[in-house]
């Protein structure tokens, strides 16, 4: 799972990220990567349990979240490549269900990885990630989007903030 996450996040950062990374994210991103690539494997070791329904849940969440995040970003990237969309807010694809569907995908795959570790301490990682997104990243990003896109307020009225159909 660490290899899948590494390849997917590498693809996203190298090919889909169209913005400069601000200075404050130079701490956030390496910290998150350390949790993913060091924290989960250490919490999962050692184990010799056979696969069961708990593992199936974890695997499903991992791949569902990875798929949601990657699909949302790929669709947004394709849309942004059209010159007719320059300066417009992307509200299509999976972003029609959540203003930050990419973060929701991240929360799902991280939760799936935590389930797979079978370690209660691993639950702290998705809990921390949820709080980080809900109380720091999303409010900061939404303040920026409100200032940049006049249509953002209308989009926000009709689209859930983070978790589709819920929040």
N, C-alpha and C positions, 0 to 999 in steps of 0.2 A: 504494500500500500504506500509505503514511503517513496518507492520508485515511481509509481503512478502519479502521486501527488507532485513529486519533483518534476517529472516530465510535463505534466499539465500546467503547473505554475510557471515553469520555464518558458513554455510556448506562449502563455498569456503575457508574460513580462517582455519577451523578446519581439513578439509579433503583433500583439493586440493593444498593448498599453501605448496610448497616443499622447500622453501628457508627461510633463516632467514630474519627477518625484520630488515633492517639497522636502525641505530639510528635516522637519519633524517626523516624517515617515522613515527617515534613515535609521531611526531607533525602533519604530513599530514593526516594520517588515522583518528585519533580522530577528527580533524577539519572537514574532509569530513563527518564523521558519524554524527557530531553535525548538519551540514547543512541538511543532509537527515532526521534525526530523530526528530530534533527540528524545523529547519527552515521551511520545507514544511508544517508540520501540523499547525504551527503558522500562516503561510501566507494563509492557506486555511480556517481558521476559522474567523468568523462564515459564513456559507453559507446555504442557503435553496433553491438554484436553482435546478430545475429538470434536470435530465440527458438529454443531447442533443448531437449533432454531434461534438461539441468541446470536450466534455467528451469522446466520442468514439475515437477521435483522440488521446487524452491523454492516454486512457486505452490501445489502440493499441501500441503506442510508448513504454509505460511502459513494457508491456508483450513481445513485440518484442525485445527490448533491453535486458531485463532480460534473455530471451531465447537465444539470440546471445551470451551474456557473459557467461552464464552457460554452454551452449553446447560447446563453444570453449574451456573452461577450462576443462570440463569433457573429451572431446576427446584428449586434450593434455595430461591430466593425464593418460589416458589409454595407450597412445603411450609411455609415459615416463616409464611406469611400465615394458615394454618389455626390458629385459637386452640387446638385440641387438641394442637398440637405445641409450644406454648410451653414453653421450658426443656428441650427434648429435643435430642439430638444428631442431626443429619441424616446418615444413612449410605446413603441410597438413590441412585437415578439413577446418574450416572457416578461418584459418590463411593463406590460399591460396588466399584470397580476400583482406586481409589487414594484415600488419605486427603486428598491435596492435588492432585486431578485438575485443578483450575483452574490451579495452578502448572505442571503438566505441559503443559497447553494453551498457556500463555504460552511455555514453553520451545520448543514446536514452532513456533509462529508466528514467534518471534524467530529460530529456526534457519532457517526458510524464507526470511525476509527476508535473513538473512546470506548464504545460498546465492545469492540473486538479485543481490547486489551484485557477485559474482565477485571479491571482494577478500579475501585471506587474513586481513587484519586484522579484518574483520568477524566472523570466527569467535571473536574474543575476547569479543564481546558475549554470545552464548549461553553460552559457557564461564563467563564471569563470572556470568551469571544463574543457571546451574546451581549454582555454588558458593554464591552468595548464598542461594538457596532451600534447598539441601541442608544447609548448615552454619550458617545464621543464622535465616532466616525460619521454616523448618519446625520446628527444635528449640524455638524460642521459642514458636511457636504451639501445638505439642504439649504443652509444659509447661502452658500456659494451659488447653488443652482437658482435660487429665488432672485438673486441679483443679476445673474447672467441671462436667464430665459424668462421673458414676460409670461409665457404660458405655463410656467411651473406651478403656480398657485392653483390653477384650474385642474391640472393633472393630479396634484396632491389631493384635491377634494374627492376625486373619484377612484383613486388607487391607494391600496394599503401601503403603508410605509416600509415594512420589512417582511413580515410573514403573510403570504397570500391568504386572503379571506379572513384574516384574524387581526393583524396589527401592522 
